[in-house]
């Protein structure tokens, strides 16, 4: 069994297409529908045509990406599903391949897959809705939405993508607005609505970070660069106090210890003398008054 055309469209819609190479949040050069040089199929295809690895800014047409996605699914992501869960109907097979494409083959060892293997479809769908919805310990609405739609496809055969109304608040957009504001770009109210001001702020950010496409759409590549810029800013701010402390310690270490000791004793003696003068300042005034007379 192979992924159907509807299954291909389902996965492509969730992945999102990016036509130029970019660094994902963990620094891996990515293109197309999440393709990286870690994929044997993509790596072989890319090196055959370019005689080198993928670089930031490299282009890829949507037509090539569609063909590559189908090839990757058939040769890398569908085989583990066929082996672990044989005999599935087409909709369940497509849903499982989508999960594996997003989470990796290890997801087939989790409880949802075991329930599906035992033909407990409703239970498998219920478990899948709660599976793989976090990244680095953080719950992500995009992953939760994908699991929900994969579970619906698994259980009902519904390939349609549940899209929110155009003017409803989107947590992903709200996150983008917050990051833009922190980086000095004004997106307007942080309300989760992709309005004109937010699009203008996105375009300003994209223009300042080539090779991002300047279209005002906070797609996967734009969100990855936003996140990386935020993380770099946090790292830089944390490094400044440490650098100041290290520099101060370096100055102390650079001065010979005997000089430090003598200077310290001199400072203590100066403080003691000043204290004596202050304690007996009245007597010293009398002495100076007599001598001046």
VENHU-V362429 format. One record per pair of residues at least 6 apart in sequence whose C-alpha atoms are under 8 Angstrom apart, sorted by the first residue. I is the first residue (numbers start at 1). J is the second residue. D is the distance in Angstrom with one decimal. If there is no record, write none. Layout:
{{I	J	D} {I	J	D}}
//
This chain:
{{1	82	7.4} {1	90	8.0} {2	74	6.2} {2	78	7.0} {3	70	7.8} {3	73	7.2} {3	74	6.9} {3	78	7.3} {3	90	7.7} {3	93	7.3} {3	94	5.6} {3	97	7.7} {4	90	7.4} {4	94	7.0} {6	159	7.0} {7	91	7.6} {7	94	5.2} {7	95	7.4} {7	98	8.0} {7	159	7.5} {8	69	7.9} {8	70	6.9} {8	94	8.0} {10	159	6.6} {10	160	7.8} {10	161	7.5} {11	98	5.8} {12	33	6.7} {12	69	8.0} {14	146	7.0} {15	33	5.5} {15	34	6.8} {16	32	7.9} {16	33	5.9} {16	219	7.7} {16	220	7.1} {17	31	7.8} {17	32	5.1} {17	33	5.1} {17	34	7.9} {17	62	7.4} {18	31	5.7} {18	32	4.8} {18	33	6.7} {18	219	7.9} {18	220	7.3} {18	221	6.8} {19	31	6.4} {19	32	5.7} {19	59	5.7} {19	60	5.1} {19	61	6.2} {19	62	6.9} {20	31	5.8} {20	32	7.3} {20	56	7.1} {20	57	5.1} {20	58	5.2} {20	59	4.5} {20	60	6.1} {20	211	7.3} {20	212	7.7} {21	29	6.1} {21	30	5.4} {21	31	4.6} {21	32	7.9} {21	54	7.2} {21	55	6.1} {21	56	4.4} {21	57	4.7} {21	58	5.1} {21	59	6.6} {22	28	7.9} {22	29	5.3} {22	30	5.4} {22	31	6.5} {22	55	7.7} {22	56	4.8} {22	57	6.4} {22	211	7.7} {22	212	7.8} {22	221	6.1} {23	29	4.5} {23	30	6.0} {23	56	6.8} {23	221	7.4} {23	224	7.0} {23	225	7.1} {24	30	6.4} {24	221	6.9} {24	224	5.1} {24	225	7.2} {25	224	4.9} {25	225	7.0} {25	227	6.3} {25	228	5.6} {26	228	8.0} {28	36	7.4} {29	36	6.3} {29	37	7.9} {29	54	6.8} {29	55	6.4} {29	56	6.2} {30	36	5.0} {30	54	7.9} {30	56	7.9} {31	60	7.4} {32	60	6.7} {32	62	7.4} {32	65	5.6} {33	65	7.0} {33	69	7.1} {35	42	6.8} {36	42	7.0} {36	43	7.4} {36	54	7.7} {37	43	4.8} {37	53	7.1} {37	54	6.9} {41	71	7.5} {41	72	6.2} {41	75	7.7} {41	76	7.7} {42	68	7.1} {42	72	7.4} {43	53	7.6} {46	52	7.7} {46	53	7.2} {46	54	7.3} {47	53	6.3} {56	211	7.5} {57	210	7.9} {57	211	5.3} {73	97	7.4} {73	101	7.6} {77	97	6.1} {77	100	6.3} {77	101	6.1} {77	105	7.5} {78	97	5.7} {80	105	6.5} {81	93	7.2} {81	96	6.7} {81	97	6.6} {81	100	8.0} {81	108	7.5} {84	108	7.2} {85	113	8.0} {85	116	7.9} {85	117	6.0} {91	153	6.3} {91	154	6.2} {91	157	5.2} {92	153	6.8} {92	154	4.6} {92	155	7.5} {92	157	7.4} {95	150	5.3} {95	151	7.4} {95	153	6.1} {95	154	5.7} {96	150	7.8} {96	154	7.8} {98	150	7.4} {99	107	7.4} {99	147	7.8} {99	150	7.4} {100	106	7.8} {100	107	6.4} {100	108	7.5} {103	132	7.1} {107	113	7.6} {108	114	7.7} {111	124	7.6} {111	127	7.1} {112	123	7.3} {112	124	4.4} {112	125	7.0} {112	126	7.8} {112	127	5.1} {112	128	5.5} {113	124	6.5} {114	124	7.7} {115	121	6.9} {115	123	6.4} {115	124	5.1} {116	123	7.7} {116	124	5.3} {121	154	7.5} {121	155	6.1} {122	155	6.3} {124	151	7.9} {125	151	4.6} {125	152	7.0} {125	154	6.5} {125	155	6.2} {126	151	7.2} {128	147	6.3} {128	148	7.6} {128	150	7.9} {128	151	6.0} {129	144	7.1} {129	147	5.0} {129	148	5.0} {129	151	6.1} {130	144	7.6} {130	147	7.4} {131	147	7.1} {132	143	7.1} {132	144	7.8} {132	147	7.6} {133	139	5.8} {133	140	6.1} {133	141	7.6} {133	143	4.9} {133	144	4.9} {133	147	7.3} {134	140	5.6} {134	143	7.1} {141	171	6.8} {141	172	7.0} {142	172	7.2} {149	161	6.9} {149	162	7.3} {152	158	6.3} {153	159	5.8} {167	193	6.4} {167	194	7.9} {168	192	7.7} {168	193	6.7} {169	191	6.4} {169	192	4.4} {169	193	5.2} {170	192	4.7} {170	193	6.5} {171	192	5.8} {172	192	7.2} {173	192	4.8} {173	193	6.5} {173	194	6.6} {173	218	7.8} {174	190	5.7} {174	191	5.8} {174	192	3.9} {174	193	7.2} {175	192	7.7} {176	218	7.3} {176	223	6.9} {176	226	7.7} {177	187	5.7} {177	188	7.9} {177	189	8.0} {177	190	5.6} {177	192	7.4} {177	198	6.9} {178	190	6.4} {179	226	6.6} {179	227	7.4} {179	230	7.0} {180	186	6.7} {180	187	6.6} {180	201	7.1} {180	202	7.5} {180	205	7.8} {180	226	7.4} {181	187	6.5} {182	230	7.7} {183	229	7.9} {183	230	7.2} {185	201	5.6} {185	204	7.5} {185	205	7.3} {186	197	7.5} {186	198	7.4} {186	201	5.9} {187	197	5.2} {187	198	4.1} {187	199	7.5} {187	200	7.4} {187	201	5.3} {187	202	7.7} {188	197	5.7} {188	198	6.2} {198	216	7.9} {199	216	4.5} {199	217	6.6} {200	216	6.2} {201	216	7.5} {202	215	8.0} {202	216	4.9} {202	217	6.8} {202	218	6.6} {203	214	5.4} {203	215	6.1} {203	216	4.5} {203	217	7.7} {206	212	5.4} {206	213	6.5} {206	214	5.3} {206	215	7.9} {206	216	7.7} {206	222	7.0} {207	213	7.8} {207	214	5.9} {212	221	7.1} {212	222	6.7} {277	284	7.6}}
//
